Amino acid sequence: MEAAGRAPDHGRLKPWRFIAVDGADRETFANAVAQARRDQIPNFTDEQMELEREKIRRSPSIVVAGCVVRKDIPKVPEIEQVIAVGAAVENLLLARRDLGLSVMWKTGPAAYNAG
């Protein structure tokens, strides 16, 4: 996480937010991801819902990255804030890889659900 915090960041806004999903929160997250898919695809079956949950359960570690955009700072456009979050995620992935851990960056349709 320290490596993530050293990402290039115009304006030093640190727009990134990271949440480690552990314990019982993993199942809550799995359910939320599956529900987001069902919201996007109305005829999404219960079997498909369970497959979505299983994708989340397979990962031994989950870190969710988000962006808090500051619109009140005109000299730092929204896109630069979003890109800074991407750089922070990349730093996190590289640092974990350097520690000998496997990493994967996944989004999928649920990542773009407004709910």
N, C-alpha and C positions, 0 to 999 in steps of 0.2 A: 504494500500500500504506500510505503514511503516513495518507491520509484514512481508510482502513479502521480503522486503529488508534485513531482518535479517536471511534469510535462510543460512544454511551451504554452504560454497563456498570456495573450495580449490583454493588458490591463490588470493582470494578476487577480482575476475574478474568481478563479478556482470554481468553475461552473459544474464540475463533476460531483456526483454523489454515488457512493458505492454502498451496497447493502449485501452482507454475507447472509445467505439463506441456509440456516441450520436447523437441526432438530425438527420439532413439530411444524415449524414454519415451512419446511420443504413440502409437506403435504398441502398446506394452505396455498403455497405458490403453484404447485402442480394443478390443484383445482382451479385456481384463477386463470392459468394459462389455457387449460382445457375449456373453461367457460368462455374465454375470449374468442377461441376458435369457433365455438358453437354460436356465439353472437354474430360472427362474420358469415357463418354458413348455417342457415336455419335448419336444414335437414341433416345436420351433423348427428350421427348416431351415438348411442351410449357406448358402443364398442370403439368407435373413433375417439370418444372422450377418454376412455381408459388408455388407449394407445398414446394419446397426448400426455396423460399423467405419467405413464411409464417412461417416456422420454426424459422427463424431469427427474424421476426417481433413479435413473441409471447413473447420473453424474455423482461422483463422490464429493464434489465441492461446487457450490454455485455462488457466484458474485454477480449481482445485478448492477449495471451501470446506468446512470441517468444524467440528465442535464437540466440545470436550473438556469434558464436564460434571463439575463438582466436586460430589460428593454429600456431602462432609464439611463443607459450609458451609451449615447450615440456614437462615440468614437470607437466602440467595440461592437461591430455588427453581430447579429445573431449567428450567422454562419461561422464566424471566427470562434464563438463560444462553443458551438457544437463540435467544430474541428478540434478544439482543445480537449474536449472530452474523449474524442477518438484517440488523440495522442496519449492521454492518460491511460486509456485502456491498453493501448499498444505497449506502453511502459510496464504496466502490470503484467501483461502476457510475457514480455521478454524477461522480466525479473523472475517470474515463476518458472519459466523454461530454464533459466540460468541455475535455478535451484534443483533442477532435475525433474521437475513436475511436468506432466502433460497438460496442455492447455487447448482450449477451443473457444472461438468467439462465435456465438450463435445468436441470431435474432429470430427470424421467422415471423409470420403474420401477427402473432399475438403481441409482439413488441410494438406494433403500430396501432394498438387498440386504445382509443381515447379513454376508456373506462377504467 
